Amino acid sequence: MSDYKVKVSGGFEFELGHESLSQLDAVSVEKDKFHILQQNQPYRAEILSADFNQKKYTVKVNNNTYSVSIAGALDQLIQKMGFDIGATKQINAIKAPMPGLIIEIGVSVGQEVKENDNLLILSAMKMENSFLSPRDGVIKSIAVAVGDAVEKGQLLVEFE
């Protein structure tokens, strides 16, 4: 596995190791601006935007703008395992993780909710489990009512 996998503007992919990076001669000339010498070829580079959490950058090299994403060794391993780094899944349904009893419903159909708003409370094994909204959205349907006994995996709330 390479040290870094770099994708440029959606189509080009490069695998880079520490050795190839050490041969890159880059000098900072201003904040976010660099002079780069690669195989005796000079380049002017500027970082236009950087999203460090998503590891995505917009870079201008010799007046051409490129979108760049960088995946380190850990990022590549996680992706190989079937997960995506920083990808947010669009959760459209809340299901019961265990059997229990619905003791409170704090939302109604058509209601707009924000991430972490309380949706409902499920009592299971003498504990109250609050279900918070995983995202901003609108409640499409509520499949249970207060007092309902639910089974593991049963649909509770659906988002539009």
HELIX and SHEET records of a PDB file:
HELIX    1   1 HIS A   18  SER A   22  1                                   5    
HELIX    2   2 ALA A   73  LYS A   80  1                                   8    
SHEET    1   A 7 PHE A  12  LEU A  16  0                                        
SHEET    2   A 7 TYR A   4  VAL A   8 -1                                        
SHEET    3   A 7 ASN A  64  GLY A  72 -1                                        
SHEET    4   A 7 LYS A  56  VAL A  61 -1                                        
SHEET    5   A 7 GLN A  41  ASP A  51 -1                                        
SHEET    6   A 7 LYS A  33  GLN A  38 -1                                        
SHEET    7   A 7 ASP A  25  GLU A  30 -1                                        
SHEET    1   B 4 ALA A  93  LYS A  95  0                                        
SHEET    2   B 4 LEU A 155  PHE A 159 -1                                        
SHEET    3   B 4 GLY A 137  ILE A 142 -1                                        
SHEET    4   B 4 GLU A 112  VAL A 113 -1                                        
SHEET    1   C 4 MET A 127  LEU A 132  0                                        
SHEET    2   C 4 ASN A 118  ALA A 124 -1                                        
SHEET    3   C 4 GLY A 100  ILE A 105 -1                                        
SHEET    4   C 4 ALA A 149  VAL A 150 -1                                        
END                                                                             
